[in-house]
Amino acid sequence: MTEYLSLPIDDESAERMRAGGLRLALVDTGDADAFGQWLEADARGFHQSRLSPELLAAQLRGLTDRRTSAVYDDSAADPSSPVSTVSSWPARLTLPGGSDSSAWAISAVTVASTHRRRGIASAMLTAELRTAQRLGIAVAILTVSEATIYGRFGFGPAVFAADWKINTRAAKWAGPMASGRIHMVPLEQARQDGEAIVERIRLNGPGEIDVRGHLWNRLFGLAGDPDRKKTLRAVRYDDADGVPQGFAIYSFAQPSEDFSAQTLNVEYLATATDDAYSGLWRYLLEIDLVSTVTAPLRRVDEPMVWQLSDFRSAKKDDEQDHLWTRVLDVKGALEARRYRAPGRIALEVSDPLGFAGGRFLLDVAADGTAVVSPLEGEVPDDAAAVALGIAELGALYLGGVSAVVLERAGRITELRPGSADAVDGAFRSAVAPWLSIWF
C-alpha cells in the first residue's frame, strides 16, 4: 500500500496554518535538497548534531517509504528550512492473541523553538490522525520523548520498557544450561540472519512492530554513522541442530581507571526459544573484564532476573512509558485483537477530538474473537459496563495496563460494580507488551 505517500495534505490543518501565516506541506523525499533540509530540521528539533555526510546519505536513501510533512514560514530568514517536522507510515502492530494489524506510526515530531505556542504541533498531529482515518487505519502509535504532550491528542501509554543494570561480579548464572552454541558473526551477517529470527517471533507478544529498512539497518550501525558501527559486536546462537535461534548486538565502555571493570551494553537481543535466551544471556554476563552489563529498552518482566544466583544483582535502572496508542476506530481496533476470557462489556468512550467516541457493546466469544456493535438504549443485564476516555482505551488496548488500576486512579468509571475486573479478565495479555526499538 503506497497510497499514503501521495494522499493530499489535510485541508483542515493546512487552512489552520495558513491563517497563522504558515504553510503545511508534504515533502518530496525524492528531492535531495528539500528532504535534506527536512532531515536537518528534524535533527535540530531533537538537539542532535548536524548530520554527517554519511548519515545524511543513509537517511536520504532509507526514509523514502515514509510520508513526510513539514510546516514552513515563508517570511523567515531561511524559508526553505522547515519550522516543524513529522513523518508517518503504516506499520504492522502485534496485538494480543498472536495477530497483527496495520497501525499508523508517527515519528519525528518537532517544532522549532522560534515557533512555539502557535498551534503547530496540534495542527500536525490532528492532520496525521485524520490521514490515518482516511486510509481506514484504526489505531495510531508513537514512541515519545516527552510524556506530557500526547495525552491531549487521545494517546495513552500502552507499552512500558525498562533499562536494566546487572552487577556481573555478584551475578552468577543459575539458569538452565543451553544446549546450543554461540558464534561470533560480522554485523552484516547478523543483520541478515536476525531479520528472519525477528520476523519469526514478532507475533509472540503484543506491542512489537515490523522492523524494516532504515530502522533495521540502524540497529547494526549500517545506516550511516561509521563511528557507531566500529563499536558494535554481534553473536548468533544456534541450537543443537545448528538452526539459528537468536542473536545479540553489544558494545563496550572502558573506564579509564580500571581496565578489568568495563561496561557491556546490550544494544539488541532477540531470541526465538528459551534455550537461546539462556544461552545468549549467560554468554553476555560471563564475558571477562566486565563488571557491569547494561540493557536498555528491555522488558519490564525480564526472565533473566530469575536466572541469577543473586536476585538483587540485576536492577531496573529506569522504567518508563515507551509506546503510546491512539484508537481512531473503536470497532475496527477492538475486533482486530483477541481476548483472554469471554463476556460482554459495554464501553462508553469519550473522545474530545471527535474521532472515536460513542457507546459500544463488546461481545467476546469463547475462542477470544470479538464483535463490536453500537450500544443503543440500556446496557444489557449480563454486561459489565465502564465509562472511559479514548486515551484510557488506548492504554488498555494492548493488554499491559490494568483497568482496575485505572479505575482506582479515577481514570475509568465503573457503571456496574466489578466491571473493571471484567475488563481486565478480557483485555489483559498473558505476555506483557513490549516494543524492542524506538521509531
Summary of the structure (lengths in Angstrom):
residues: 439
radius of gyration: 23.3
end to end distance: 20.0
largest distance: 72.3
contacts: 1456
relative contact order: 0.14
helix: 32%
strand: 31%
